[in-house]
Amino acid sequence: KFLSRGLQSTVPASLTPPPLVSSSMLFVNLPKYGATTLNSWASPHGTLHIQNAVYTPFTTRSSTSLVPSFHLVMFATAVVMTASRRERRHRSQLRAVNEKRARRSRLSQGAMFWNSLLLTLAELPGPWEQWRQRRRAAVIREVDLIEVLRAAMEAPLHSIAEERREASSGILTETSSRFDKHIQHKMEVQEPLGDLPVSERRRIVIIGAGPSGYTAAMYTARAKLRPLLFCGPLTGGQLMLTSDIENFPGYPEAVSGPQMMDDFRRQAERFGAEICENIVEAVDLSQRPFRLRLGGEKTVVQADALIIATGATATWLNAPEEEYVKGRGVSTCAVCDGALCMGEDVLVVGGGDTALEDALFLARFARTVTLVHRKGEFRASALMLERAARDPNITIKRFRQVKRWLHDDSGLTGAELEDPRDPHVTETLKVAGAFIAIGHDAQSKLFNGQLAMDEDGYILHARPASSTMTSVPGVFSCGDISDRRYRQAATAAGQGCQSALDAERWLDRVPEVGY
């Protein structure tokens, strides 16, 4: 009504609005009617009050001209009330989130303090052994729940508890899991060890004695955790089959694999790590502390935390004379040993992406690279195959496989190839080095059914970007047992350091429950 007629109207003194909450100056440019300025503010109840309204026309018009003030006032009212409601809603939501976080933190700290107090009282002498055992089991369940809640807050997609519920029906898919590959995660202990007597209790146990296992033992020993390391059947890992290692930091001269592993072991033992030559035959991860049964024994070793560093073994051809030339011209790692064949003729066996990557890598410094595959079609991607076909130093031979290796006293001298379709068709190839790239076998059979793995048996990390913990809290994996991409001694040692630090911090976070 203030703008319906005339050039200026003022609010009467009797309509003075309530105190200001938020004020605004709205300037509207009307091409037809001129410019209108509204000086307005909002009351605490969200009502728009107009103090004055000034209309300035662009051209002289009669006093009977009407200005569309009703629509202008309604528009300004809607803008101010919407902004006010949105701000109040945002503050209310933020206050609710902060209260929820504070309440969860207080409950978590209170529960842990109460459990610690009860367990301290339960350790006093008295006829309440059964109650003490039940209380310990209850505390362990609550500690697991707290760890799951923490993992849920840090995990990018799902919590461990959600994945366990989803996996109870079968296989997790990419859309329902944060893991890249299909995994099967269902706790199925092949050999329960709960009834066997306990021979020893350790804060942390390490299975595997490669670069990752020895590094984890060294770090945990320096943290005064008294680690116990089980070497297993392949002490030193795949490096025991390598003659010269030139790409490990700290060795300016080439060093043999056995010598490097002996240096690793002596360094770990220097800080107090205990190394045992026994083989772990069974593991029970369904209860805490974890239980391990050694070969030929009827007792178990208990562990508060477990680090798995069992590694992966390369798949060999098992051709005649292969045992003699292992590490003496025949290798399974082109990145490790390829530089030893500078200017020589080399052979690569395989049909996947790894074989083609090795062939392209070796073509940089080898004189010729011959890639043989026992089938007519390669499993590798078309792009990798096209790159290898364009390289002038690479020769591709289809329908060829190694019949036997040729050697002399110094090592490999060549290979005899045959056609798998017709064994009578053979040819001899003179090479100074050969690289087998037909796959690796993850040494994870000991943990089948208890840890999340991919379809090839590699143990998966629950939070790959931030921790080496597996799908079971308190169990960590490092080295080639979880790394199917790099497979280098330096990267394995780095993951061993990560697992040791993760285990140490996890043990510090989990309260003593009086096992």
C-alpha positions in Angstrom: 0.0 0.0 0.0 3.0 2.3 0.6 3.9 2.3 -3.1 0.5 2.2 -4.7 0.4 5.9 -5.2 2.8 8.9 -5.0 6.6 9.1 -5.0 7.3 8.5 -1.3 5.5 7.0 1.7 6.6 6.5 5.2 5.6 4.0 7.9 3.5 5.7 10.6 5.2 6.1 14.0 2.5 3.9 15.6 3.7 0.9 13.4 7.3 0.9 14.7 8.6 -2.7 14.3 10.3 -4.8 17.0 14.1 -4.7 17.6 16.3 -5.5 14.7 17.5 -9.1 14.1 18.9 -8.8 10.6 18.5 -5.8 8.2 18.9 -5.6 4.5 18.7 -3.0 1.8 16.9 -4.3 -1.3 17.4 -2.3 -4.6 15.1 -3.5 -7.4 15.6 -2.1 -11.0 12.3 -2.1 -12.8 12.8 -1.2 -16.5 9.3 0.0 -16.9 8.5 1.7 -13.6 11.9 2.9 -12.5 14.0 2.0 -9.3 12.6 1.1 -6.0 14.5 0.9 -2.7 13.2 -1.0 0.3 14.8 -0.6 3.7 13.7 -3.7 5.6 14.5 -6.0 8.5 13.3 -9.3 9.9 11.8 -9.8 13.4 12.8 -12.7 15.6 9.6 -14.5 14.3 10.6 -14.2 10.7 8.1 -11.4 9.8 9.3 -8.8 7.3 8.7 -5.2 8.3 9.0 -2.3 5.8 10.4 0.9 7.4 10.2 3.1 4.3 9.8 2.7 0.6 11.1 5.2 -1.9 10.1 5.1 -5.6 12.2 7.0 -8.1 10.7 7.0 -11.6 12.9 7.2 -14.8 10.4 9.4 -16.6 7.7 11.8 -15.4 4.3 10.0 -15.0 1.0 10.9 -13.7 0.2 10.4 -10.0 -2.4 7.8 -11.0 0.3 5.3 -12.2 0.4 2.2 -10.2 3.6 0.5 -9.1 3.5 -3.4 -8.7 4.6 -3.0 -5.0 2.6 -6.0 -3.8 4.7 -8.6 -5.7 8.0 -6.8 -4.7 7.2 -6.9 -1.0 6.1 -10.6 -1.2 9.4 -11.5 -3.0 11.5 -9.7 -0.4 9.6 -11.4 2.4 10.2 -14.8 1.0 13.9 -14.2 0.6 14.5 -13.0 4.2 12.3 -15.8 5.8 14.0 -18.6 3.7 17.5 -17.4 4.7 16.5 -17.2 8.4 15.0 -20.7 8.4 18.0 -22.2 6.7 20.4 -20.7 9.1 18.4 -21.9 12.2 18.2 -25.4 10.7 21.9 -25.5 10.0 22.8 -24.4 13.6 20.4 -27.0 15.0 21.9 -29.9 12.9 25.5 -28.9 13.8 24.6 -28.7 17.5 23.0 -32.2 17.4 26.1 -33.7 15.6 28.5 -32.2 18.2 26.3 -33.5 21.1 26.2 -37.0 19.5 30.0 -37.1 19.1 30.6 -35.9 22.7 28.1 -38.5 24.1 29.8 -41.3 22.1 33.2 -40.3 23.3 32.0 -40.2 27.0 30.4 -43.6 26.7 33.4 -45.2 25.1 35.8 -43.8 27.7 33.4 -44.7 30.6 33.0 -48.2 29.4 36.7 -48.8 29.0 37.4 -47.4 32.5 34.6 -49.5 34.1 35.8 -52.7 32.4 39.4 -52.1 33.5 38.2 -51.5 37.1 36.1 -54.7 37.1 39.0 -56.8 35.7 41.4 -55.4 38.3 39.0 -56.5 41.0 38.5 -59.9 39.3 42.2 -60.7 39.6 42.0 -60.7 43.4 42.0 -64.1 45.0 38.5 -65.6 45.4 36.0 -68.2 44.3 34.8 -66.4 41.2 36.9 -67.9 38.5 33.9 -68.6 36.2 32.6 -65.1 36.7 36.1 -63.8 35.8 36.2 -65.8 32.6 32.7 -64.5 31.6 33.7 -61.0 32.4 36.9 -61.3 30.3 34.9 -62.6 27.3 32.4 -59.7 27.7 35.3 -57.1 27.8 36.8 -58.7 24.7 33.5 -58.3 22.8 33.2 -54.7 23.9 36.8 -53.9 22.9 36.1 -55.5 19.5 33.0 -53.3 19.2 34.9 -50.1 20.0 37.5 -51.0 17.4 34.8 -51.6 14.8 33.3 -48.2 15.6 36.6 -46.5 15.2 37.2 -48.4 11.9 33.7 -47.3 10.7 34.5 -43.7 11.3 37.8 -43.9 9.4 36.7 -46.3 6.6 35.9 -44.8 3.2 32.8 -46.9 2.6 31.7 -49.6 5.0 32.7 -50.7 8.5 34.1 -54.1 9.2 30.9 -55.1 11.0 28.8 -54.2 7.9 31.1 -56.3 5.7 30.9 -59.2 8.0 27.1 -59.1 7.9 27.1 -58.8 4.2 29.6 -61.5 3.7 27.6 -64.0 5.9 25.5 -64.7 2.8 28.4 -65.3 0.4 30.8 -63.2 -1.7 31.1 -59.4 -1.4 30.9 -57.5 -4.7 32.6 -54.3 -5.7 29.4 -52.2 -5.1 28.9 -53.5 -1.5 32.6 -53.5 -0.4 35.5 -51.0 -0.2 37.8 -53.8 -1.5 38.6 -53.7 -5.2 38.2 -57.4 -5.8 35.6 -60.0 -4.9 36.4 -61.4 -1.5 34.9 -64.1 0.7 34.9 -63.1 4.3 33.4 -65.6 6.6 35.1 -66.9 9.8 35.5 -70.6 9.3 38.2 -72.1 11.5 39.6 -75.3 10.0 41.1 -76.5 13.2 39.8 -74.9 16.5 42.6 -74.7 19.0 40.7 -73.6 22.1 41.0 -76.9 24.0 44.8 -77.3 23.6 47.1 -76.3 26.5 49.1 -73.1 26.2 52.8 -73.4 26.2 53.7 -69.7 25.9 52.0 -66.3 25.7 53.5 -63.4 23.6 52.5 -59.8 23.0 53.2 -60.1 19.3 54.0 -63.1 16.9 55.3 -62.8 13.4 55.0 -65.6 10.8 57.4 -65.4 7.9 61.1 -64.6 7.6 61.6 -62.5 4.4 62.5 -58.8 4.2 59.0 -57.8 5.6 59.1 -60.3 8.5 62.6 -59.4 9.6 61.9 -55.7 9.4 58.7 -56.1 11.5 60.7 -58.1 14.0 63.3 -55.4 14.3 60.8 -52.6 14.8 58.7 -54.5 17.4 61.8 -55.6 19.2 63.0 -52.0 19.5 59.5 -51.2 20.9 60.2 -53.8 23.7 57.3 -56.0 22.6 59.4 -59.3 22.7 58.4 -60.5 19.3 58.6 -64.2 18.4 59.2 -64.9 14.7 58.6 -68.2 13.0 60.7 -68.7 9.9 58.7 -71.4 8.2 59.9 -73.7 5.4 61.4 -70.9 3.2 63.7 -68.9 5.5 64.6 -65.7 3.8 61.9 -65.8 1.1 62.5 -65.7 -2.6 65.7 -63.7 -2.1 67.4 -67.0 -1.1 67.3 -67.9 -4.9 68.9 -64.6 -6.0 72.6 -64.5 -6.6 73.2 -60.7 -6.9 71.1 -57.9 -5.5 72.0 -54.5 -6.7 68.8 -52.4 -6.1 68.4 -52.6 -2.4 69.3 -49.3 -0.5 72.4 -49.4 1.7 74.4 -51.9 -0.4 76.7 -50.0 -2.8 78.1 -53.3 -4.1 76.1 -56.3 -5.2 75.1 -58.7 -2.4 73.8 -62.2 -2.6 70.3 -62.9 -1.4 71.4 -65.3 1.4 73.9 -62.8 2.7 71.3 -60.0 2.8 68.9 -62.2 4.7 71.6 -63.1 7.2 72.2 -59.4 7.7 68.5 -58.9 8.3 68.4 -61.7 10.8 71.4 -60.5 12.8 70.0 -57.0 13.0 66.6 -58.2 14.3 68.3 -60.5 16.9 70.5 -57.6 18.0 67.5 -55.8 19.4 66.0 -58.9 21.2 63.8 -60.5 18.6 63.5 -64.3 19.1 63.6 -66.3 15.9 62.2 -69.9 15.9 62.8 -72.4 13.1 59.5 -74.2 13.7 56.6 -74.3 11.2 53.2 -73.0 12.1 50.7 -75.7 11.1 47.4 -74.3 12.4 46.0 -70.9 13.4 42.8 -70.0 15.3 41.8 -66.3 14.9 38.2 -66.8 16.1 39.2 -65.9 19.7 41.6 -63.8 21.7 44.4 -64.1 22.3 45.1 -65.7 18.9 46.3 -69.3 19.0 49.0 -71.0 16.9 49.9 -74.6 16.8 53.5 -75.6 15.8 54.5 -78.6 13.8 54.7 -81.8 15.9 53.4 -80.2 19.1 50.1 -80.6 21.0 50.3 -77.2 22.7 49.6 -73.7 21.3 51.3 -70.3 21.5 49.1 -67.4 22.3 49.5 -63.9 20.7 47.8 -60.6 21.4 48.7 -59.4 17.9 49.8 -61.3 14.8 51.8 -60.1 11.8 51.6 -62.2 8.7 54.6 -62.1 6.3 54.5 -65.5 4.6 55.0 -63.9 1.2 54.3 -65.5 -2.2 56.2 -68.0 -4.2 56.8 -67.6 -8.0 55.3 -70.3 -10.2 58.1 -72.3 -12.0 57.9 -74.4 -15.2 59.4 -77.5 -13.5 61.2 -78.2 -16.8 64.2 -80.6 -16.8 67.4 -79.1 -15.4 65.5 -76.2 -13.9 66.7 -76.7 -10.3 70.3 -76.4 -11.5 69.8 -73.1 -13.3 67.6 -71.4 -10.7 69.5 -68.2 -9.7 72.1 -69.0 -12.3 70.5 -67.5 -15.3 66.8 -68.3 -14.7 64.9 -65.8 -12.6 61.3 -64.8 -11.9 61.9 -61.1 -11.4 63.0 -59.0 -14.4 63.2 -55.8 -12.3 65.6 -57.5 -9.9 67.9 -59.3 -12.2 67.3 -57.8 -15.6 70.2 -55.4 -15.4 72.6 -58.4 -15.1 71.8 -59.2 -18.8 73.0 -55.9 -20.3 73.7 -56.4 -24.0 72.7 -60.1 -23.9 70.0 -62.3 -25.5 67.2 -63.1 -23.0 64.1 -65.2 -23.0 60.7 -64.3 -21.3 58.1 -67.0 -20.7 54.4 -66.1 -20.2 51.3 -64.7 -21.8 49.9 -62.1 -19.4 50.5 -58.5 -18.7 53.4 -59.3 -16.4 55.3 -61.1 -19.1 54.8 -58.3 -21.6 55.8 -55.7 -19.0 59.0 -57.7 -18.3 59.7 -58.0 -22.0 59.3 -54.2 -22.6 61.5 -53.6 -19.5 64.3 -55.9 -20.7 64.2 -54.5 -24.2 65.7 -51.3 -22.8 69.2 -52.8 -22.3 69.1 -56.4 -23.6 70.2 -57.0 -27.2 67.2 -59.2 -28.1 64.2 -60.3 -26.1 62.3 -63.5 -27.1 58.8 -63.8 -25.7 57.4 -67.3 -25.9 53.8 -68.4 -25.1 52.4 -71.9 -25.3 49.1 -70.7 -26.8 48.1 -68.7 -29.8 46.3 -65.9 -27.9 47.7 -63.8 -25.1 45.9 -63.1 -21.9 47.5 -59.6 -21.8 45.7 -56.5 -22.9 45.7 -55.5 -26.5 47.6 -52.3 -25.8 50.5 -54.1 -24.1 50.6 -56.6 -26.9 50.7 -53.9 -29.5 53.5 -52.1 -27.7 55.6 -55.3 -27.6 54.9 -56.1 -31.3 56.1 -52.6 -32.3 59.4 -52.9 -30.3 62.2 -53.9 -32.8 64.1 -55.7 -30.0 61.2 -58.1 -29.1 60.4 -61.3 -31.0 57.1 -63.0 -30.1 56.9 -66.8 -30.6 53.4 -68.4 -30.2 52.8 -72.1 -29.6 56.2 -72.5 -27.9 57.1 -73.8 -24.5 60.3 -74.7 -22.8 61.1 -78.4 -23.2 64.4 -78.3 -21.2 67.1 -75.9 -20.1 70.6 -75.9 -21.5 73.6 -75.1 -19.2 77.2 -75.6 -18.5 79.3 -75.2 -15.4 78.9 -71.4 -15.3 75.1 -71.4 -15.7 72.4 -71.1 -18.3 73.4 -71.2 -22.0 70.0 -71.6 -23.7 66.7 -73.4 -23.9 65.1 -76.1 -26.1 61.6 -75.1 -27.2 58.9 -77.3 -28.5 55.4 -77.0 -30.0 52.7 -78.1 -27.5 50.6 -79.2 -30.4 53.3 -81.4 -31.9 56.2 -82.3 -29.5 58.3 -83.4 -32.4 58.7 -79.8 -33.6 61.5 -78.3 -31.5 64.1 -75.5 -31.8 67.1 -74.4 -29.7 67.5 -70.9 -28.5 70.8 -69.5 -27.2 70.2 -67.0 -24.4 72.2 -65.8 -21.4 69.2 -65.2 -19.2 65.6 -66.3 -18.9 62.7 -64.8 -16.9 59.6 -66.8 -16.0 56.4 -64.7 -15.6 53.5 -67.1 -15.3 52.3 -66.0 -11.9 52.8 -66.3 -8.2 51.1 -68.4 -5.4 50.2 -66.5 -2.3 51.2 -68.5 0.8 47.9 -67.9 2.6 46.4 -71.4 2.9 47.1 -71.4 6.6 44.4 -68.6 7.0 41.8 -69.8 4.6 38.3 -69.0 5.8 39.5 -66.7 8.6 40.8 -63.6 6.7 39.4 -61.6 3.7 41.3 -62.6 0.5 40.9 -62.0 -3.2 40.3 -64.8 -5.7 44.0 -65.5 -5.9 44.5 -65.9 -2.1 46.2 -62.5 -1.4 45.2 -61.1 2.0 43.3 -57.9 1.8 43.7 -54.9 4.1 40.6 -53.5 5.7 41.8 -49.9 5.1 44.3 -50.1 2.3 45.1 -46.4 2.3 45.7 -46.0 6.0 46.6 -49.3 7.7 48.0 -52.8 7.2 45.3 -54.4 9.4 43.4 -57.2 7.9 39.7 -58.0 8.2 40.3 -59.3 11.8 41.3 -56.5 14.3 44.8 -57.3 15.7 46.0 -59.3 12.6 48.3 -57.4 10.2 49.8 -58.5 6.9 52.8 -57.2 5.0 55.0 -58.0 2.0 54.1 -60.1 -1.0 51.3 -61.8 0.8 49.3 -58.6 0.3 51.3 -56.9 -2.5 50.6 -58.4 -5.9 51.9 -55.3 -7.8 55.4 -54.4 -6.8 56.9 -57.6 -5.3 60.3 -55.9 -4.4 62.5 -56.5 -1.4 62.5 -52.7 -0.6 58.7 -52.4 -0.7 58.3 -55.6 1.4 60.7 -54.1 4.0 58.7 -50.9 4.0 55.4 -52.8 4.6 57.1 -54.7 7.4 57.8 -51.4 9.1 54.2 -50.2 8.5 52.8 -53.4 10.1 55.1 -53.2 13.1 54.0 -49.6 13.7 50.3 -50.4 13.2 50.5 -53.4 15.6 52.4 -51.3 18.2 49.8 -48.5 18.1 46.9 -51.0 18.1 48.3 -52.7 21.2 48.6 -49.4 22.9 45.0 -48.5 22.1 43.5 -51.8 23.2 43.5 -51.9 27.1 44.9 -54.8 29.0 42.1 -57.3 29.6 44.0 -59.7 31.8 44.4 -62.7 29.6 
